[in-house]
Amino acid sequence: MRQSLKPYTIDQLRGSHLIILNWRQLSMAEVLEGYNNNLKNRLFGLLCEYEKGREWEKFLDSILIELMSYPEDHKTINYYRLYTKISSLRYLSYDYFRTTVFDCMSLLSKL
C-alpha cells in the first residue's frame, strides 16, 4: 500500500536538516571569479609554504601549470603580467617574494 505524501509544516521540520539546492547555469564571468578566488587562496598558501620552509617550489609549479590552462580568449595583458610575476618567484628573496605574491593577488582582481 502506498503512503501519500503530505506537506510538512515548519514545526515538523524543525531540527531536521533541510537542504534546498537551486541549480542554475553559471556564466563564464562567475566561473572565472571563482577560479580567481581559488587562485588567490593558492597564492597565499604558497606564501605560507615558503615562510615555513616547506616544498614551496612544487606548489609554485602546480600553480604555473594550472595557469597555462586559462582560457585563451581571457588571456589579457594582466594575465601575462601575472604569469611572469609568478614565474619569477623562484628567484626572489623573501621580501620581494612576499611583495610579489601580494601584487599577484591584486592582479587577479583585474583579470
C-alpha positions in Angstrom: 0.0 0.0 0.0 1.3 3.4 -1.0 1.5 6.2 1.6 0.5 9.6 0.4 3.0 12.4 0.7 1.8 15.3 2.8 3.4 18.7 3.0 5.3 19.3 6.2 4.8 22.3 8.4 7.8 24.3 9.7 7.2 22.9 13.2 7.6 19.3 11.8 10.8 20.2 10.0 12.4 22.0 13.0 15.5 20.1 14.0 15.8 18.3 10.6 18.4 19.0 8.1 16.7 20.6 5.1 18.8 21.2 2.0 17.4 23.1 -0.9 19.5 23.3 -4.0 18.9 26.0 -6.5 20.6 24.8 -9.7 21.3 27.3 -12.4 23.8 27.7 -15.2 26.9 29.7 -14.2 28.1 32.4 -16.5 31.7 32.4 -17.6 32.3 35.6 -15.5 31.1 33.7 -12.4 33.3 30.7 -13.2 36.4 33.0 -13.7 35.6 34.9 -10.5 35.5 31.6 -8.6 38.7 30.4 -10.3 40.5 33.7 -9.4 39.4 33.5 -5.8 40.7 29.9 -5.6 44.0 31.1 -7.2 44.3 33.9 -4.6 44.0 31.3 -1.9 46.6 29.1 -3.5 49.0 32.1 -3.8 48.5 32.8 -0.1 49.1 29.1 0.6 52.3 29.3 -1.5 53.5 32.2 0.7 52.8 30.2 3.8 54.7 27.2 2.4 57.7 29.5 1.6 57.6 31.0 5.1 57.6 27.6 6.7 60.4 26.3 4.6 58.4 23.5 3.1 58.4 22.3 -0.6 57.0 25.6 -1.9 58.6 25.1 -5.4 56.4 22.1 -6.1 53.4 24.2 -5.1 54.6 27.0 -7.3 55.0 24.6 -10.3 51.4 23.4 -9.8 50.1 26.9 -9.9 52.0 27.7 -13.1 50.8 24.5 -14.7 47.2 25.4 -13.8 47.6 28.9 -15.1 48.6 27.5 -18.5 45.1 26.1 -18.8 43.5 29.6 -18.5 41.1 30.2 -21.4 42.9 31.6 -24.4 40.2 34.3 -25.0 40.7 35.6 -21.5 44.5 35.9 -21.6 44.8 39.7 -21.4 48.0 41.7 -20.7 47.2 41.3 -17.0 47.2 37.5 -17.4 50.7 37.6 -18.9 51.9 40.1 -16.2 50.5 37.7 -13.6 52.2 34.6 -15.2 55.5 36.4 -15.5 55.4 37.6 -11.9 54.5 34.1 -10.5 57.3 32.6 -12.7 59.8 34.9 -11.2 59.0 34.0 -7.6 61.5 31.1 -7.7 64.4 33.6 -7.9 63.4 36.2 -5.4 64.5 36.8 -1.8 61.9 36.7 0.9 61.0 40.4 0.9 60.5 40.6 -2.9 58.8 37.2 -2.8 56.2 38.4 -0.3 55.6 41.7 -2.1 55.2 39.9 -5.5 52.7 37.4 -4.1 50.5 40.2 -2.9 51.0 42.1 -6.2 49.8 38.9 -8.0 46.8 38.7 -5.7 45.9 42.2 -6.7 46.3 41.5 -10.4 43.9 38.6 -10.1 41.1 41.1 -9.5 41.9 42.7 -12.8 41.6 39.6 -14.9 
